Amino acid sequence: MGLRGLVLAVTLVLSGPATAGQKVYEGEEASALRCANMLALTGVTLRNAELMDDAEQEVLLGVTILILERHVSGTWAQKKAAMEQMRDRRSIEDTLADYQRNAPLCLGRFPIN
């Protein structure tokens, strides 16, 4: 499956209802979730503002998916619920500032290759 198919498949999974039990993430997994949330929200925000094209957004969403797959345990429903909580706790402005400061660090800390 190509990156576009993977992004679509996981976007559909992440956009579905969260049905699994609540999972608490700590330490490295919580950090990975924060990085994934930062990348996904930045991609969506910049695309909606027409500051990023579809291909660039797909890359950020693809990286998000790979971080979640490789560095966060639990079901997709649990990961989705955790991402929603993180999204709701942080403003878009804080997340974009976080992206500017920490995107390279996140990619180094949570490799996708």
N, C-alpha and C positions, 0 to 999 in steps of 0.2 A: 504494500500500500504506500503510495507517495505521501509527501508531507501534506498536501492539500486534503487528501482523503483522511489522513490521521487527524488533522486539525478539525475537520468536519465531524468525524466520528466522536472525538473527545468533547468537542463543543456541544454536541447533542447530549452526550452523557452528563456533562457538567451542568447543562441547562435544565435537565430533568429534575423531578422532585427528589429531595433528600429523604430517603426512607430508612436508612440504617441508623443504628443507635449512635448516640453522641460519642465522639472519640476526642480525648484530650491529647494535644500535641505539645511536646516540650523539646528543649534543646535544639539539636541539629534539624530535626523534622520541623519544628516551629520556624526556624530560620529559613529552611527551604520553602515552606509555605509563604513566608513573607516575600521571599524573592519571586516566587511564582506569581503571587498576587500583584506585586509591583510591575512585573513584565506584562502581564495580561491587561491590567487596568491602564497602563501607559499606552499599550498598543491600541486599545479600544478608544481611549480618550483622544489620542493624536489622530487616529483615523476619522473619528467623528468630527474633529475640528479641521479636517482636510489638510493636516500637516504631515500625513503619512499615507502612502498608497496601500492598496489591498495586499500586495506582495510583502511589503515590510511588516504589516500587521500580522500576516500569516506566519512570518518568521518568529515574531515575538510570541505568538500563541503556540507555535510548535515547540519553542524552547520551554515555555511554561509547562506544556504537556510532558515533555521529557523530564523536567525537574520533578514533577509530581510522580511520574512513573518510577523513576530511579532513586529518589531520595525521600519519599514520603510513604509510609505504610498505610494500610487500611483500604477500604473499598472506595470506589469513585464517589459514592454518595457521601461518605465520611469526609473525603477530601473536598468535595463541593461545599459541604456545610462549613468546614473550617475556612475555606476561601471566602465564603459569604460573610462569616463573622469578621474576618480580617478586613474585608472591604468595607463593612459597615462601621468599623471602629476608626478607620483612617479617612481623612478627607482626600479628595482628588489632588489638591495642592500638595499635601504632605507626601502623597504617593509619588507624584511627579518629581518633587525635590529629592525624595529617596532614590528614584531612578537615576537622576543626574549624579548623585554622590556614589551610589552603590552598585549600579548595574555591572561594571566590570568585576567587582569583588564577588558578586553573586555567581557570575559565570565561572569564575575561578574556583570558588568554594564548592559549587554544585555542578560538576562537569556533566555534559550531555553526550560526549563522544565515547 
